[in-house]
Amino acid sequence: MLKFAANLSLLFTELPLLQRFAAAAQAGFGAVEIQFPYDYPADVLAAAASAAGVEVILINVPAGDLMQGGAGLAGHPARQAEFAAVLPQALAYARALGVRMLNVLPGRLAEGVGREQALATLAANLDLAADYFRPHGIRVLCEAINDIDMPGFLLRTADEVAEVLAACNSRDIGMQVDIYHMARMGQDIPVLLATHLPAIAHVQFADAPGRGEPGSGNLPLQQYFALLVQLGYRGWLAAEYRPTRPTAETLGWLPAAAC
């Protein structure tokens, strides 16, 4: 049976963040993820998760100015010291929340930086992060994001992520696949999942092209879920969509998907 998690940065946003944990549990989710939890004290978030009885499975490593339109940290050669400096903060939150996966966002290609240099920087930073978090039982992930929503993003397809992971010294860095982003890039999702399954540590999804709930677009998400079962995927599937209605009204897909 597949395991579904709710991304609290996009789902249940009609509620304050601390109330979203309980809302997710009430809706039937056993786990949650948060993109960037750093505006809240880690112990406060941990208490809300514990009270709701949900596991926090993933957060992102701080990404600098990425969400404000900048290049971010992980693929910027001039910001390697800044990237190293945010790892202790990510570790503190991961340990407080019980998180076992940390996602490193590659960022955008910085102005004046060659693509090969940026990719080499990203690989080095992924190795640094993997070495830093491994003793704590935390696995580092990396994901691609479509360059329609985020122009200039450094990694845009699962194949590009695989090339960077192959260039890393660490063999335990996982691939995070967001089905929405890959569909927006025109990727053949069944081929992608079958090809990269050994490296895939986490899957996120939304319908496309609008990034709404399943059924709001044109993706056969239930078919993709069934394929993951057939392939033997054992990780989480995180709903990371923008609800077109109050979140609780968009969860009709969940009982069918969980069967």
C-alpha positions in Angstrom: 0.0 0.0 0.0 1.3 3.5 -0.9 2.0 6.0 1.8 0.7 9.5 1.3 2.0 12.7 3.0 0.7 16.3 2.9 2.9 19.2 2.1 1.9 21.7 4.6 3.4 24.6 2.7 0.7 24.2 0.0 -2.1 22.2 1.6 -4.4 23.4 4.4 -3.2 27.0 3.9 -6.6 28.2 5.0 -5.3 27.5 8.5 -2.2 28.8 10.3 0.7 26.4 9.9 0.6 25.1 13.4 -3.0 24.0 12.9 -2.3 22.2 9.6 -0.7 19.2 11.3 -3.9 18.3 13.0 -5.9 19.0 9.8 -3.7 16.7 7.9 -4.1 13.9 10.4 -7.8 14.3 10.5 -7.9 14.1 6.7 -6.1 10.7 6.9 -2.5 11.6 6.2 0.1 9.8 8.3 2.9 12.2 7.5 3.7 15.7 6.5 6.5 17.7 4.9 7.3 21.4 5.0 9.3 23.3 2.4 11.0 25.8 4.7 10.0 25.6 8.3 12.6 28.1 9.6 10.2 30.9 10.4 8.9 28.9 13.4 10.9 27.5 16.3 11.7 23.9 15.7 10.4 22.8 19.1 7.0 24.5 18.5 6.7 22.7 15.2 7.7 19.4 16.8 5.1 19.8 19.5 2.4 20.4 16.9 3.4 17.4 14.9 3.5 15.2 18.0 0.1 16.4 19.2 -1.4 15.6 15.8 0.3 12.2 15.7 1.9 12.8 12.3 5.5 12.2 11.2 7.5 14.9 9.6 9.3 13.2 6.7 11.1 16.0 4.8 12.2 19.6 4.8 14.4 21.6 2.5 17.9 22.8 3.4 17.8 26.7 3.5 18.2 28.0 0.0 19.2 31.6 0.5 17.5 34.0 -1.9 16.1 31.3 -4.2 12.4 31.8 -3.4 12.8 35.5 -3.9 14.0 35.0 -7.4 17.7 34.7 -6.8 20.2 31.9 -7.6 20.1 30.3 -4.2 23.1 28.6 -2.6 23.8 25.1 -3.7 24.9 25.7 -7.3 26.6 29.1 -6.8 30.4 28.9 -6.8 30.7 32.1 -4.8 28.3 31.0 -2.1 29.8 27.7 -1.0 30.7 29.1 2.4 27.1 30.3 2.8 25.8 26.8 1.9 28.1 25.2 4.5 26.9 27.7 7.0 23.2 26.7 6.8 23.8 23.0 7.3 23.8 23.3 11.1 20.4 25.0 11.1 19.0 22.3 8.8 20.4 19.7 11.1 18.9 21.3 14.2 15.4 21.3 12.7 15.8 17.8 11.3 16.7 16.4 14.7 14.0 18.3 16.5 11.3 17.2 14.0 12.6 13.6 13.5 13.2 14.3 9.8 15.2 11.6 7.9 15.3 13.3 4.5 16.7 16.7 3.7 16.2 18.1 0.2 18.8 20.4 -1.4 17.4 22.7 -4.1 20.0 23.2 -6.9 18.9 26.8 -7.5 19.1 28.9 -10.6 22.1 29.3 -12.9 23.7 32.5 -11.5 24.6 35.4 -13.8 28.1 35.1 -15.1 28.5 31.4 -14.0 29.0 28.7 -16.6 26.7 25.7 -16.4 29.5 23.2 -15.9 30.9 25.2 -13.1 27.5 25.4 -11.4 27.0 21.7 -11.8 30.4 20.9 -10.3 29.6 23.2 -7.4 26.3 21.5 -6.8 27.9 18.1 -6.8 30.5 19.3 -4.3 27.9 20.8 -2.0 25.7 17.6 -2.2 28.8 15.6 -1.1 29.4 18.1 1.7 25.8 17.8 2.9 25.7 14.0 2.6 28.8 13.7 4.7 27.5 16.2 7.2 24.1 14.6 7.7 24.9 10.9 7.3 26.2 10.4 10.9 22.8 11.5 12.1 20.9 9.0 9.9 19.6 11.7 7.6 19.6 11.2 3.8 20.2 14.1 1.4 18.0 14.4 -1.7 18.1 16.6 -4.8 15.3 17.4 -7.2 14.6 19.0 -10.6 12.1 21.8 -11.1 10.6 22.9 -14.4 12.0 26.1 -15.9 8.5 27.3 -16.9 7.6 28.1 -13.3 11.2 28.8 -12.3 13.1 30.2 -15.3 16.8 29.5 -15.2 16.5 26.5 -12.8 19.8 24.5 -12.9 18.3 21.0 -13.0 15.1 20.6 -15.1 14.7 16.8 -15.6 15.3 13.6 -13.7 18.1 12.7 -16.2 19.9 15.9 -15.3 19.6 15.1 -11.6 21.0 11.6 -12.3 24.0 13.1 -14.1 24.8 15.2 -11.0 24.4 12.3 -8.7 26.7 10.2 -10.8 29.3 13.0 -10.4 29.1 12.9 -6.6 31.4 10.9 -4.5 28.6 9.9 -2.2 26.5 7.0 -3.4 23.6 7.5 -1.0 22.2 10.8 -2.2 18.7 10.3 -3.4 16.6 11.7 -6.2 13.4 13.5 -5.3 10.9 13.4 -8.2 8.1 15.8 -8.5 5.6 14.4 -11.0 4.1 17.9 -11.7 7.5 19.5 -12.5 8.5 16.6 -14.7 5.2 16.6 -16.6 5.6 20.4 -17.2 8.9 19.6 -18.8 7.2 17.1 -21.2 8.8 14.0 -19.5 7.3 10.6 -20.1 6.4 9.9 -16.4 6.1 6.0 -16.6 9.5 5.8 -18.4 11.0 8.2 -15.9 9.8 6.3 -12.9 10.9 2.9 -14.3 14.3 4.2 -15.3 15.2 6.0 -12.2 13.4 4.0 -9.6 16.7 2.7 -7.9 17.6 6.3 -7.1 14.2 7.7 -6.3 13.9 8.3 -2.6 10.8 10.5 -2.5 7.9 11.4 -4.9 5.8 14.5 -4.9 2.8 15.2 -7.1 0.2 17.7 -8.3 -1.9 17.7 -11.4 -0.8 19.6 -14.5 -0.8 22.1 -16.0 -2.3 24.1 -13.1 -0.6 22.4 -10.1 -4.0 21.7 -8.5 -5.3 18.6 -6.9 -5.6 15.3 -8.8 -8.4 15.6 -11.3 -8.0 19.3 -11.8 -5.7 18.8 -14.8 -4.8 16.2 -17.4 -2.4 13.8 -15.7 -3.4 10.2 -15.0 -2.1 10.3 -11.5 -3.9 7.2 -10.3 -2.2 5.3 -13.1 1.2 6.6 -11.9 0.4 5.6 -8.4 -0.5 2.1 -9.6 2.7 1.9 -11.5 4.8 2.8 -8.5 3.1 -0.1 -6.6 4.0 -2.4 -9.5 7.6 -1.1 -9.5 8.0 -1.8 -5.8 8.4 1.8 -4.7 8.4 1.9 -0.9 8.8 5.6 -0.1 6.3 8.3 0.5 4.2 10.2 -2.0 3.7 13.8 -1.0 0.7 15.8 -2.2 2.3 19.1 -3.0 -0.5 20.9 -4.9 -2.3 24.2 -4.7 -5.9 23.3 -3.9 -8.5 24.9 -6.1 -11.0 24.8 -3.2 -10.6 24.4 0.6 -8.2 21.5 1.0 -10.6 19.1 2.7 -12.8 19.4 -0.4 -10.0 18.4 -2.7 -9.1 15.0 -1.1 -11.5 12.7 -3.0 -8.5 11.1 -4.6 -7.0 10.0 -1.3 -9.1 6.9 -0.4 -8.9 5.5 -3.9 -5.1 6.1 -4.1 -4.5 4.5 -0.7 -6.2 1.2 -1.6 
